[in-house]
Amino acid sequence: MAKDPSKLTLSPTKVDTFYGCRRLFLYNYLRPPFPQKDNKYFAIGNIAHKALELFHSATSASHDKALMSSCFKMAYKAENAAEKLKNMLIDKNDLYSIKKMLKNYLNYLENREETPNVVSVEKLAKVDIGGAVVWLKSDRVDLLGDSHYNVVDYKSGKPATKKAELDSVQLPSYGHWIRQSINKDAKISGEYLYLKFMDTKRGIHGYDITDEMMDLAEEKYSDVSNKLKNGCKYRQNFKYKYCNFCDYKRHCLEDESDDV
């Protein structure tokens, strides 16, 4: 049985997916039996994220190599990496890639002019954006100065384009959370840290999170929420950039229905 769209809570990923391809949104969130398949890239990202979560939960922002090594081992266990290796979802080269990402990240911390003042790690929060119930989990939030917060989002893949990052509701969503839950007058910025590229100029993409960005995100949440409540078509977007890699491509081409 398909889920009731009107009862679906939203997230930045869901809203970005809705605007990218409604059919993908349908298969991922509303119509079983199409859960997202296990994916090596998700597995790699989850291990790296877990290691960094443990690292910043244990230290303010030290570049302690021994601590990071310990956090990697704990993340390896927490994310059942041994089982993933056994099932060949990931391999030893993938583990090496994760270790290299973490090493690059330590070098990034060491070369910063100032040690980041980390105030939140993997904080799960529920906020209201545009009348929609939204669940968020920020990878890291730093306090840069008086009432200035910087939201950090780790990425384990290739750097996205500036257009794709600005079209996404992800960073503005965190802006809404900070304004609603931490400081209503806060100045907010955001960074995407591409872990594989931290040793290059492509590794850090920073933005000021403006009121205009937050207003646009609010409009998108409101639009998606209204369409889910009042009904809409879930048609495929064959120009969507991830079509060739989509788990549902074959079924999507055969599926004539665009309703839930």
PLY file of the C-alpha trace (Angstrom):
ply
format ascii 1.0
element vertex 260
property float x
property float y
property float z
element edge 259
property int vertex1
property int vertex2
end_header
0.00 0.00 0.00
1.27 3.45 -0.90
1.89 5.92 1.88
-0.48 8.84 2.36
1.35 11.86 0.83
-0.44 14.30 3.10
1.13 12.67 6.17
4.69 12.66 4.87
7.15 14.76 6.85
9.73 16.58 4.73
13.50 16.98 4.70
15.93 18.89 2.49
16.70 15.69 0.55
13.01 15.02 -0.08
12.34 18.55 -1.33
15.41 18.55 -3.58
14.36 15.15 -4.95
10.81 16.40 -5.61
12.16 19.30 -7.66
14.66 17.05 -9.42
12.34 14.18 -10.39
8.90 13.51 -8.96
8.97 9.89 -10.08
12.13 9.31 -8.05
10.37 10.98 -5.12
7.42 8.63 -5.60
9.56 5.49 -5.58
11.77 6.57 -2.69
9.14 7.86 -0.29
5.59 6.94 -1.27
5.21 3.75 -3.28
6.58 0.43 -2.01
8.21 -1.96 -2.70
10.94 0.36 -3.94
13.18 1.26 -1.00
16.56 2.73 -1.84
18.99 -0.05 -2.60
22.26 -0.55 -0.75
24.86 1.55 -2.49
28.64 1.54 -1.99
28.78 5.32 -2.16
26.23 5.65 0.64
28.21 3.09 2.66
31.46 5.02 2.15
29.79 8.29 3.09
28.17 6.81 6.19
31.47 5.47 7.54
33.25 8.79 6.93
30.39 10.78 8.49
30.30 8.51 11.54
34.06 8.86 12.06
33.81 12.66 11.94
30.80 12.66 14.24
32.74 10.65 16.81
35.83 12.80 16.33
34.11 16.12 16.96
32.09 14.65 19.81
35.40 13.79 21.51
37.35 16.98 20.84
36.72 20.63 20.08
38.76 20.52 16.86
42.12 18.91 17.49
44.04 17.43 14.58
44.95 14.40 16.69
45.84 11.55 14.32
45.53 8.87 16.98
42.06 10.06 17.91
40.94 10.07 14.28
42.31 6.56 13.81
40.33 5.40 16.83
37.19 7.10 15.52
37.60 5.37 12.17
37.77 1.99 13.91
34.64 2.77 15.91
32.84 3.96 12.77
33.94 0.78 10.96
32.22 -1.25 13.67
29.16 1.00 14.04
28.42 0.93 10.30
28.92 -2.87 10.02
31.73 -2.40 7.53
32.96 -5.97 8.02
29.61 -7.27 6.80
29.67 -4.87 3.86
33.13 -6.13 2.95
31.94 -9.73 3.18
28.99 -8.98 0.91
31.29 -7.07 -1.48
29.29 -3.87 -1.16
32.61 -2.15 -0.43
36.22 -3.30 -0.77
39.59 -2.53 0.78
40.21 0.27 -1.70
37.06 1.97 -0.43
38.35 1.76 3.14
41.64 3.26 2.00
39.69 6.06 0.32
37.89 6.80 3.59
41.17 6.89 5.53
42.58 9.30 2.96
39.52 11.55 3.31
39.97 11.64 7.07
43.67 12.39 6.68
42.88 15.28 4.32
40.35 16.54 6.83
42.96 16.53 9.63
45.31 18.51 7.41
42.51 21.00 6.78
42.01 21.46 10.54
45.74 21.86 11.11
46.07 24.53 8.42
43.14 26.64 9.56
44.02 30.03 10.99
41.54 29.52 13.82
40.32 26.41 15.57
36.59 26.00 14.88
34.36 26.35 17.93
32.09 23.33 17.39
28.76 23.78 19.17
26.69 21.01 17.59
27.40 17.62 15.97
24.78 15.53 14.14
21.94 17.43 15.80
18.51 16.05 14.89
15.84 18.74 14.92
12.24 19.26 13.88
11.28 22.69 12.52
8.40 24.35 10.72
9.32 25.74 7.31
6.58 27.15 5.12
3.93 25.36 7.15
5.62 21.98 6.62
7.04 19.72 9.31
10.72 19.30 8.46
13.33 16.98 9.98
16.95 18.10 9.82
20.29 16.69 10.90
23.27 19.01 10.57
26.70 17.38 10.35
28.34 20.17 12.33
27.64 23.73 13.49
30.41 26.15 14.51
30.17 29.43 16.36
32.43 31.83 14.45
31.83 34.92 16.50
29.14 36.87 18.27
25.84 35.45 16.91
27.54 34.11 13.75
26.91 30.41 13.10
28.45 28.33 10.35
26.75 25.11 9.23
29.11 22.44 7.88
27.95 19.64 5.60
30.32 16.79 4.72
30.26 15.33 1.22
32.05 12.14 0.19
31.43 12.51 -3.55
32.55 14.90 -6.26
32.02 18.65 -5.82
28.67 19.89 -7.08
28.22 22.95 -9.23
27.51 26.29 -7.61
24.09 26.31 -9.29
23.18 22.92 -7.82
24.27 24.02 -4.35
22.33 27.28 -4.55
19.24 25.49 -5.91
19.28 23.09 -2.96
17.23 23.88 0.15
19.79 22.18 2.41
21.81 25.10 3.79
18.83 27.50 3.99
16.93 24.81 5.93
19.65 24.83 8.57
19.36 28.61 8.59
15.67 28.29 9.54
16.57 25.88 12.32
19.21 28.20 13.79
16.88 31.21 13.64
14.01 29.27 15.22
15.90 27.28 17.85
19.19 29.00 18.66
19.25 32.71 17.83
16.54 34.54 15.91
18.99 37.31 14.98
21.88 35.05 14.01
24.15 35.68 11.07
24.43 32.36 9.25
26.88 30.91 6.77
27.38 27.42 5.41
30.09 25.21 3.98
30.10 22.07 1.91
33.29 20.14 2.67
34.11 17.65 -0.10
36.26 15.21 1.82
38.01 13.63 -1.16
39.13 17.07 -2.32
40.12 18.73 0.97
43.70 18.94 -0.26
42.65 20.99 -3.31
40.94 24.31 -3.99
37.76 22.41 -4.87
37.30 21.01 -1.39
35.52 23.88 0.36
32.42 25.64 -0.99
31.27 28.41 1.33
28.15 30.60 1.23
26.42 33.28 3.24
22.93 32.00 4.02
20.86 35.06 3.19
17.27 35.91 4.02
16.50 35.62 0.31
17.82 32.04 0.24
15.76 31.16 3.29
12.63 32.75 1.80
13.06 30.75 -1.41
13.51 27.53 0.57
10.35 28.35 2.53
8.43 28.76 -0.73
9.67 25.38 -1.95
8.65 23.61 1.25
5.23 25.22 1.10
4.83 24.26 -2.56
5.80 20.61 -1.99
3.63 20.35 1.12
0.60 21.74 -0.72
1.08 19.44 -3.69
1.39 16.39 -1.44
-1.78 17.34 0.43
-3.87 18.36 -2.59
-2.61 15.89 -5.16
-0.13 16.07 -8.02
1.33 13.97 -10.81
4.58 12.14 -10.18
5.98 12.27 -13.66
9.53 11.37 -14.53
12.08 13.95 -15.59
14.28 12.36 -18.22
16.59 15.37 -18.16
17.32 14.80 -14.48
21.08 14.49 -14.10
20.95 11.23 -12.14
18.72 9.26 -14.53
21.54 7.05 -15.83
22.44 5.99 -12.29
18.91 5.66 -10.92
17.99 2.38 -9.21
14.54 2.59 -10.78
15.41 3.54 -14.36
14.15 0.34 -15.99
10.94 0.23 -13.99
10.38 3.95 -14.52
10.46 3.54 -18.30
7.89 0.71 -18.10
5.65 2.34 -15.50
2.77 4.20 -17.15
1.18 5.38 -13.92
2.26 8.69 -12.39
-0.12 8.53 -9.43
0.46 7.13 -5.95
0 1
1 2
2 3
3 4
4 5
5 6
6 7
7 8
8 9
9 10
10 11
11 12
12 13
13 14
14 15
15 16
16 17
17 18
18 19
19 20
20 21
21 22
22 23
23 24
24 25
25 26
26 27
27 28
28 29
29 30
30 31
31 32
32 33
33 34
34 35
35 36
36 37
37 38
38 39
39 40
40 41
41 42
42 43
43 44
44 45
45 46
46 47
47 48
48 49
49 50
50 51
51 52
52 53
53 54
54 55
55 56
56 57
57 58
58 59
59 60
60 61
61 62
62 63
63 64
64 65
65 66
66 67
67 68
68 69
69 70
70 71
71 72
72 73
73 74
74 75
75 76
76 77
77 78
78 79
79 80
80 81
81 82
82 83
83 84
84 85
85 86
86 87
87 88
88 89
89 90
90 91
91 92
92 93
93 94
94 95
95 96
96 97
97 98
98 99
99 100
100 101
101 102
102 103
103 104
104 105
105 106
106 107
107 108
108 109
109 110
110 111
111 112
112 113
113 114
114 115
115 116
116 117
117 118
118 119
119 120
120 121
121 122
122 123
123 124
124 125
125 126
126 127
127 128
128 129
129 130
130 131
131 132
132 133
133 134
134 135
135 136
136 137
137 138
138 139
139 140
140 141
141 142
142 143
143 144
144 145
145 146
146 147
147 148
148 149
149 150
150 151
151 152
152 153
153 154
154 155
155 156
156 157
157 158
158 159
159 160
160 161
161 162
162 163
163 164
164 165
165 166
166 167
167 168
168 169
169 170
170 171
171 172
172 173
173 174
174 175
175 176
176 177
177 178
178 179
179 180
180 181
181 182
182 183
183 184
184 185
185 186
186 187
187 188
188 189
189 190
190 191
191 192
192 193
193 194
194 195
195 196
196 197
197 198
198 199
199 200
200 201
201 202
202 203
203 204
204 205
205 206
206 207
207 208
208 209
209 210
210 211
211 212
212 213
213 214
214 215
215 216
216 217
217 218
218 219
219 220
220 221
221 222
222 223
223 224
224 225
225 226
226 227
227 228
228 229
229 230
230 231
231 232
232 233
233 234
234 235
235 236
236 237
237 238
238 239
239 240
240 241
241 242
242 243
243 244
244 245
245 246
246 247
247 248
248 249
249 250
250 251
251 252
252 253
253 254
254 255
255 256
256 257
257 258
258 259
